Amino acid sequence: MTGKVPSFSPGSTVSSALPGYVALCLTLQVHRLVSAQFTVTGPDHPVIASLGGEAILPCHLSPRMSAENMEVRWFQSKYSAVVHLYKDGRDQYEEQMAEYQQRTEFLKDDITSGSVSLRIHNIQPSDEGQYKCRFQSSVTYEEALLELQVADLGSAPAISVEGHQDRGIRVVCRSSGWYPQPKAQWRDLQGQLLPSASENISQEADGLFQTEIAIVLREESNQKVSCCVRNPRLNQERESAIYVTEALRSEMKTQKAEYEAVKELGLIRARRYAVDVTLDPDTANPWLVLSEDRKRVSDGHTRQDLPNNPERFDPCVCVLGAEGFAGGRRYWEVEVGDKPEWALGVCRESVNREGWVTHTPDDGYWAMWLWYGEYKASTDPPTPLPVRVRPSRVGIFLDYEAGEVSFYNVTDRSHLVTFTGTFSGTLRPYFCPGPNSGGENVAPLIICPVPAQAGGNLGP
């Protein structure tokens, strides 16, 4: 029995096979893309390198695959900031930043398994920061973020004795070559922290830090104190010690005696230029009361009806000395007693006296004051003055040519502060007696005669 043989159409066969062929191609393409996917991994912690040494920044592919035919790029903040570039099977230096030329090395011994590293030689502070490691194939790319931290220990602390301060000996510790900024401390024999008298940390042109920390040692100080400078990033420190020996105690006593002698000599020298100073009523604020001899001034109870002239301070409750100085050396003393507030000094004759003014050298005032229990110099901002003995009398010394105004505590014969600058025009004594507290007997500021044994005016 024979059956009918079905007809065969080539066209229909190809048409029916096309969807399967397309599906197969898409499947193969997706498989190819999936097989090309990867991630890039770097260290999960910062890489720390020493100054002048080397740093190794590793990264690798996952899953493992060869990166021989990939582009591997290390860069910083932007793609074009190239630290090192591997492309077309070799190192490429045309795009490399100038600061990294001759300092990088591509380590590719394990490149067939997707592991590479970048070595940076001669590490500098400027190398610190974030880097990106980027692998790029023909179809995709991925990158990892790395962080490089630079750290180094500086020099061993050098300790030196540098004069007398606050009834003790000033000892200074210095160390340089640190990165990043170090922390300096003084410690006693038991390792307890000691307060420092001053501390200064500065960054040099090469990016490294130097520190200077001081302490004031007294005769009763512990037998040993040490200066410790620590790198917080490395958690390492360098330490030097100084022993308070009998020889140092003797030096303390000697320097203390010399300091006291120099301190008193400064006042003795200044008093040789004593001049007679009186108050100028034409400049006095209307609330001020001047004595008939123009040697005393206090804050009165009522505002006086005085002629309004541009020479008068208003509303500032101040008054000027009648004498003006355009050269030479001049000295005068003012009794402040136990007044709670006052201000004294010199100012340019040309200062503005109307409205509130800022009493700083830039505005033509060189003064010191007592206000709310604090003694300060009229710098900007004001400088606190360490006063050990409350002055009942203050001496003011003007050395015009030297550009100096010095203040002395006549009570204990100590130096309080010296302003330095350049003077021009006429300078006049300046007085502010402080506000009236409401009592009837208001303590005045009193211009006092300088004792004859101190010496009279010697002229400029």
C-alpha positions as CSV (number, residue, x, y, z in Angstrom):
1,M,0.0,0.0,0.0
2,T,1.3,3.2,-0.9
3,G,0.5,6.4,0.7
4,K,0.5,9.8,-0.5
5,V,3.9,11.5,0.0
6,P,3.4,14.9,1.6
7,S,4.8,17.9,-0.3
8,F,7.9,19.6,0.9
9,S,8.5,23.4,0.8
10,P,12.0,24.7,1.6
11,G,10.7,28.1,2.2
12,S,8.4,27.1,4.9
13,T,11.1,25.1,6.7
14,V,13.5,28.2,6.9
15,S,10.7,30.4,8.0
16,S,9.7,28.0,10.8
17,A,13.4,27.7,12.0
18,L,14.1,31.5,12.1
19,P,12.7,32.2,15.6
20,G,14.7,29.4,17.1
21,Y,17.9,30.7,15.4
22,V,17.3,34.2,16.7
23,A,16.6,32.9,20.2
24,L,19.9,30.9,20.0
25,C,21.9,34.0,19.0
26,L,20.4,36.0,21.8
27,T,21.1,33.3,24.3
28,L,24.7,33.1,23.1
29,Q,25.1,36.9,23.3
30,V,23.6,37.1,26.8
31,H,25.9,34.3,27.9
32,R,28.9,36.2,26.5
33,L,27.8,39.4,28.4
34,V,27.3,37.5,31.6
35,S,30.6,35.8,31.3
36,A,32.2,39.2,30.8
37,Q,30.8,40.6,34.1
38,F,33.2,41.1,37.0
39,T,33.8,43.2,40.1
40,V,37.0,45.0,41.2
41,T,38.1,44.7,44.8
42,G,40.7,46.6,46.7
43,P,41.9,46.5,50.4
44,D,39.1,47.1,52.9
45,H,41.4,49.4,55.0
46,P,43.6,52.4,54.2
47,V,47.1,51.7,52.9
48,I,49.6,53.5,55.2
49,A,53.0,54.4,53.8
50,S,56.0,56.2,55.3
51,L,57.5,59.3,53.9
52,G,60.2,58.6,51.4
53,G,59.2,55.0,51.3
54,E,56.9,53.2,48.9
55,A,53.2,52.3,48.9
56,I,51.5,49.3,47.1
57,L,47.9,49.7,46.0
58,P,46.5,46.3,45.1
59,C,43.3,45.4,43.4
60,H,41.9,42.2,41.7
61,L,39.1,40.9,39.7
62,S,36.3,38.7,40.9
63,P,35.8,36.1,39.6
64,R,39.3,35.4,38.6
65,M,40.0,36.1,34.9
66,S,42.9,37.3,32.9
67,A,43.3,41.1,32.6
68,E,46.2,41.0,30.1
69,N,44.0,42.5,27.3
70,M,42.1,44.9,29.6
71,E,42.9,48.5,30.3
72,V,43.9,49.1,34.0
73,R,43.9,52.7,35.2
74,W,44.7,54.2,38.6
75,F,43.5,57.8,38.9
76,Q,42.5,60.2,41.6
77,S,39.6,62.7,41.8
78,K,38.8,62.5,38.0
79,Y,39.3,60.0,35.2
80,S,41.9,62.2,33.5
81,A,44.0,62.5,36.7
82,V,46.1,59.5,35.7
83,V,48.5,58.1,38.3
84,H,49.3,55.0,36.1
85,L,47.8,53.5,33.0
86,Y,48.2,50.0,31.5
87,K,46.7,49.6,28.0
88,D,47.2,47.4,24.9
89,G,49.4,45.1,26.9
90,R,51.9,47.7,28.0
91,D,52.4,50.7,30.3
92,Q,51.3,54.1,28.8
93,Y,52.9,57.2,30.2
94,E,51.5,59.9,27.8
95,E,48.5,60.7,30.1
96,Q,50.4,60.3,33.4
97,M,50.4,63.3,35.8
98,A,53.8,65.0,36.0
99,E,54.1,64.5,39.8
100,Y,54.0,60.7,39.4
101,Q,56.4,60.4,36.5
102,Q,59.3,58.0,37.2
103,R,57.7,57.1,40.5
104,T,55.2,54.4,39.6
105,E,55.5,50.7,38.8
106,F,52.8,48.3,37.5
107,L,53.1,44.9,39.2
108,K,51.5,42.3,36.9
109,D,53.0,38.9,37.8
110,D,49.4,37.6,38.6
111,I,47.6,39.5,35.8
112,T,46.4,36.3,34.2
113,S,44.4,35.6,37.3
114,G,43.2,39.2,37.6
115,S,45.5,40.4,40.4
116,V,47.6,43.5,39.9
117,S,49.2,46.2,42.1
118,L,50.6,49.7,41.7
119,R,53.8,50.6,43.5
120,I,54.5,54.3,44.2
121,H,58.0,55.2,45.1
122,N,59.4,58.1,47.2
123,I,56.1,58.8,49.0
124,Q,55.3,62.5,49.6
125,P,52.6,64.2,51.8
126,S,50.8,65.2,48.6
127,D,50.3,61.5,47.7
128,E,47.8,61.1,50.5
129,G,44.2,60.7,49.4
130,Q,41.8,58.5,47.5
131,Y,42.6,56.5,44.4
132,K,40.4,54.5,42.0
133,C,41.6,51.3,40.3
134,R,39.6,50.7,37.1
135,F,39.5,47.6,34.9
136,Q,38.0,48.0,31.5
137,S,37.3,45.2,29.0
138,S,35.9,45.5,25.5
139,V,32.3,45.4,26.8
140,T,32.3,46.8,30.3
141,Y,34.3,48.3,33.2
142,E,34.3,48.3,37.0
143,E,36.4,50.1,39.6
144,A,37.3,50.1,43.3
145,L,38.1,52.9,45.7
146,L,41.4,52.8,47.6
147,E,42.7,55.2,50.3
148,L,46.4,56.0,50.8
149,Q,47.5,57.5,54.1
150,V,50.9,59.0,54.7
151,A,52.5,58.9,58.1
152,D,56.0,59.3,59.6
153,L,57.7,59.8,62.9
154,G,59.7,63.0,63.3
155,S,62.9,63.7,65.1
156,A,63.5,62.9,68.8
157,P,62.4,65.8,70.9
158,A,65.1,68.3,71.8
159,I,64.7,70.0,75.2
160,S,66.3,73.3,76.1
161,V,66.1,75.7,79.1
162,E,65.2,79.2,77.8
163,G,64.9,81.7,80.6
164,H,62.7,82.7,83.5
165,Q,58.9,82.8,83.5
166,D,56.3,83.1,86.2
167,R,58.7,82.5,89.0
168,G,60.1,79.4,87.3
169,I,62.3,78.2,84.4
170,R,60.8,78.1,80.9
171,V,61.7,74.7,79.3
172,V,61.0,74.2,75.6
173,C,60.6,71.0,73.7
174,R,61.0,71.0,69.9
175,S,60.6,68.3,67.3
176,S,60.2,68.3,63.5
177,G,59.6,66.1,60.5
178,W,56.1,64.7,61.5
179,Y,53.2,63.7,59.4
180,P,50.4,64.1,60.0
181,Q,50.1,66.7,62.7
182,P,51.5,65.3,65.9
183,K,50.3,65.6,69.5
184,A,52.9,66.8,72.1
185,Q,52.6,66.5,75.9
186,W,54.6,66.9,79.0
187,R,54.5,64.1,81.6
188,D,55.8,63.7,85.1
189,L,57.7,60.8,86.6
190,Q,54.5,58.7,87.0
191,G,53.4,59.4,83.4
192,Q,50.7,61.9,84.4
193,L,50.1,64.8,82.0
194,L,51.4,68.2,83.0
195,P,50.0,71.5,81.9
196,S,52.0,73.3,79.2
197,A,52.7,77.0,79.2
198,S,52.4,77.3,75.4
199,E,52.1,75.1,72.4
200,N,52.7,75.8,68.7
201,I,52.4,73.5,65.7
202,S,53.3,74.7,62.3
203,Q,53.5,73.1,58.8
204,E,56.7,73.6,56.8
205,A,57.0,74.2,53.1
206,D,57.7,70.5,52.5
207,G,54.3,69.6,54.1
208,L,55.8,68.2,57.3
209,F,54.9,69.4,60.8
210,Q,57.1,70.7,63.6
211,T,55.9,71.2,67.2
212,E,57.1,73.4,70.0
213,I,55.7,73.0,73.5
214,A,56.9,74.7,76.7
215,I,56.5,74.2,80.4
216,V,57.5,76.3,83.4
217,L,59.4,74.3,86.0
218,R,59.8,75.4,89.5
219,E,62.3,74.5,92.2
220,E,59.8,72.1,93.8
221,S,59.1,70.3,90.5
222,N,59.4,66.5,90.3
223,Q,62.8,65.0,89.7
224,K,62.0,64.1,86.0
225,V,59.7,65.4,83.4
226,S,59.5,64.1,79.8
227,C,58.3,65.5,76.5
228,C,56.4,63.0,74.4
229,V,55.5,63.7,70.7
230,R,53.0,61.1,69.3
231,N,51.9,60.3,65.8
232,P,48.1,59.5,66.2
233,R,47.9,57.7,62.9
234,L,50.7,55.3,63.7
235,N,50.0,55.3,67.5
236,Q,53.8,55.7,68.0
237,E,55.7,58.3,69.9
238,R,59.2,59.7,70.6
239,E,60.2,60.8,74.1
240,S,62.9,62.8,75.7
241,A,63.3,63.7,79.4
242,I,64.9,66.4,81.5
243,Y,65.9,65.9,85.1
244,V,65.4,68.6,87.7
245,T,68.8,68.2,89.3
246,E,70.5,70.4,91.9
247,A,72.4,72.1,89.1
248,L,69.2,73.0,87.3
249,R,67.7,74.2,90.6
250,S,70.7,76.5,91.1
251,E,70.3,77.7,87.5
252,M,66.6,78.5,88.3
253,K,67.6,80.5,91.3
254,T,70.3,82.4,89.3
255,Q,68.0,83.1,86.4
256,K,65.3,84.2,88.8
257,A,67.6,86.7,90.4
258,E,68.8,88.0,87.0
259,Y,65.2,88.3,85.9
260,E,64.2,90.3,88.9
261,A,67.2,92.6,88.4
262,V,66.4,93.2,84.7
263,K,62.7,93.7,85.6
264,E,63.6,96.4,88.1
265,L,66.2,98.0,85.8
266,G,63.5,98.5,83.2
267,L,61.4,100.6,85.6
268,I,64.5,102.4,86.9
269,R,65.5,103.4,83.4
270,A,62.0,104.5,82.5
271,R,61.6,106.7,85.6
272,R,64.7,108.7,84.5
273,Y,62.5,110.3,81.8
274,A,59.7,111.5,84.2
275,V,57.7,114.5,82.9
276,D,54.9,116.6,84.4
277,V,51.5,115.6,82.9
278,T,48.2,117.4,83.4
279,L,44.7,116.9,82.2
280,D,43.1,118.9,79.3
281,P,39.6,120.0,80.3
282,D,38.7,120.8,76.7
283,T,38.9,117.0,75.8
284,A,37.0,115.7,78.9
285,N,33.7,113.9,78.6
286,P,30.9,115.9,80.2
287,W,30.4,113.3,82.9
288,L,34.0,113.6,84.1
289,V,35.1,115.8,87.0
290,L,38.6,117.3,87.0
291,S,40.4,118.7,90.0
292,E,41.6,122.3,90.0
293,D,45.2,121.3,89.6
294,R,44.2,119.0,86.7
295,K,45.9,116.0,88.3
296,R,42.8,114.0,89.2
297,V,39.8,112.8,87.2
298,S,36.7,110.8,88.2
299,D,33.3,109.9,86.8
300,G,30.8,112.4,88.2
301,H,27.1,112.0,89.2
302,T,25.7,114.3,86.6
303,R,26.4,115.4,83.1
304,Q,27.9,118.9,83.0
305,D,26.7,121.6,80.7
306,L,29.9,122.1,78.7
307,P,30.6,123.6,75.3
308,N,30.2,121.1,72.5
309,N,33.5,121.0,70.6
310,P,35.1,118.4,68.4
311,E,38.0,118.0,70.8
312,R,35.7,116.6,73.6
313,F,35.2,112.8,74.0
314,D,31.5,112.0,73.8
315,P,30.0,109.5,74.6
316,C,33.4,107.8,75.6
317,V,34.1,108.8,79.2
318,C,37.7,109.7,78.6
319,V,40.1,112.7,78.8
320,L,43.5,113.4,77.3
321,G,46.7,114.9,78.8
322,A,47.3,118.5,78.0
323,E,50.9,117.7,76.9
324,G,51.7,116.3,73.4
325,F,54.8,114.4,72.5
326,A,56.2,114.2,69.0
327,G,59.5,112.6,69.9
328,G,61.9,111.6,72.7
329,R,61.2,109.5,75.8
330,R,58.5,110.4,78.4
331,Y,57.4,108.7,81.6
332,W,54.5,109.4,84.0
333,E,52.7,107.5,86.8
334,V,49.0,107.2,87.6
335,E,47.5,106.1,90.9
336,V,44.7,103.6,90.3
337,G,44.3,102.5,93.9
338,D,41.7,99.7,94.2
339,K,39.4,101.0,91.4
340,P,37.5,98.1,89.7
341,E,37.7,99.6,86.2
342,W,40.1,102.0,84.4
343,A,42.1,102.5,81.2
344,L,45.4,104.2,80.6
345,G,47.8,104.8,77.8
346,V,48.6,107.1,74.9
347,C,46.8,107.9,71.7
348,R,47.3,110.0,68.5
349,E,46.2,113.6,68.9
350,S,44.2,113.2,65.7
351,V,41.9,110.4,67.0
352,N,38.2,110.7,66.5
353,R,36.5,111.7,69.8
354,E,32.9,111.7,68.7
355,G,30.9,108.4,69.0
356,W,32.1,105.0,70.2
357,V,35.6,104.1,69.1
358,T,37.7,101.0,69.1
359,H,40.7,101.4,71.3
360,T,43.4,99.5,69.3
361,P,46.8,100.5,67.8
362,D,45.2,100.5,64.3
363,D,42.8,103.1,65.6
364,G,45.6,105.2,67.2
365,Y,45.4,103.9,70.8
366,W,48.1,102.1,72.8
367,A,46.5,101.3,76.2
368,M,45.8,98.7,78.9
369,W,42.8,98.4,81.1
370,L,41.2,96.7,84.1
371,W,37.7,95.6,83.3
372,Y,35.5,93.0,85.1
373,G,38.5,91.8,87.1
374,E,40.7,91.2,84.0
375,Y,43.8,93.1,82.9
376,K,44.2,93.3,79.2
377,A,46.2,95.1,76.5
378,S,44.2,96.9,73.8
379,T,45.2,94.7,70.9
380,D,42.7,93.2,68.4
381,P,41.6,90.9,69.9
382,P,42.5,92.1,73.4
383,T,45.5,90.3,75.0
384,P,45.1,89.1,78.6
385,L,47.9,90.2,80.9
386,P,49.2,87.9,83.7
387,V,49.3,90.2,86.7
388,R,50.5,88.5,89.9
389,V,50.3,91.6,92.2
390,R,47.4,94.0,91.8
391,P,48.9,97.4,90.8
392,S,47.9,100.4,92.8
393,R,50.1,102.6,90.7
394,V,50.8,102.2,86.9
395,G,53.8,103.7,85.1
396,I,53.6,104.6,81.3
397,F,56.8,104.9,79.3
398,L,56.8,106.3,75.8
399,D,59.9,105.9,73.6
400,Y,58.8,107.7,70.4
401,E,61.8,106.9,68.2
402,A,61.8,103.2,69.2
403,G,58.1,103.0,68.6
404,E,57.4,101.6,72.1
405,V,54.8,102.2,74.8
406,S,55.6,100.2,78.0
407,F,53.4,99.8,81.1
408,Y,54.8,99.0,84.5
409,N,53.3,97.8,87.8
410,V,55.0,100.3,90.1
411,T,53.7,98.4,93.1
412,D,55.9,95.4,92.6
413,R,58.2,97.1,90.1
414,S,57.3,94.6,87.3
415,H,56.9,95.0,83.6
416,L,53.3,94.5,82.4
417,V,53.3,94.9,78.6
418,T,55.1,96.7,75.7
419,F,53.5,97.8,72.4
420,T,55.8,98.1,69.4
421,G,55.1,100.0,66.2
422,T,55.9,103.1,64.3
423,F,54.6,106.5,65.5
424,S,53.8,109.6,63.5
425,G,52.4,112.9,64.5
426,T,51.7,114.0,68.1
427,L,50.8,111.5,70.9
428,R,49.0,112.4,74.1
429,P,48.4,110.7,77.4
430,Y,45.0,109.0,77.6
431,F,42.9,108.4,80.8
432,C,39.6,106.7,81.4
433,P,38.6,106.5,85.1
434,G,35.8,103.9,84.7
435,P,32.1,104.3,85.4
436,N,30.6,105.8,88.6
437,S,29.2,103.0,90.7
438,G,26.7,105.3,92.4
439,G,28.5,106.2,95.6
440,E,29.3,109.8,96.6
441,N,33.0,109.2,97.1
442,V,34.1,108.2,93.6
443,A,37.8,107.2,93.5
444,P,39.7,109.2,91.0
445,L,42.7,108.5,88.8
446,I,45.6,110.5,90.1
447,I,48.6,111.7,88.1
448,C,51.4,111.2,90.7
449,P,54.8,112.9,91.0
450,V,57.7,110.6,90.3
451,P,60.1,110.4,93.3
452,A,63.1,112.6,92.9
453,Q,65.6,109.8,93.5
454,A,64.2,108.2,90.4
455,G,65.7,110.9,88.3
456,G,64.1,113.8,86.4
457,N,63.5,114.3,82.7
458,L,66.7,113.7,80.7
459,G,65.1,114.8,77.4
460,P,65.1,112.7,74.3
